[in-house]
């Protein structure tokens, strides 16, 4: 889907040295990118793309995404703009 990313939430509390506590973020704020849609064009005609790719670990906003379950796994679909941080290995 153009302009969107498919994410599998990660339940870990420690990713690559970053410790995320419940006091400063909502649950399931981070996840692994499973799929990336093509670029999209906003209402002003500006192209919106992302450097996020499949396999990246990202942090995303706790609102603005859709939740769904497929074959027993939970996933999130969110807009490119809702990705707040790419966590590199």
HUHUSUL-V346394 format. One line per field, one symbol per residue. psi: psi as a letter, one per 40 degrees, with the letter a starting at -180 (. if undefined). A space follows every 10 residues. Layout:
psi->???
This chain:
psi->hheihhhhih eiehhfehhh iddeiiifei ihhdihiiii haeeehhhii eiiheihiii ieieihiihh feiiiihiid eehehhhi.
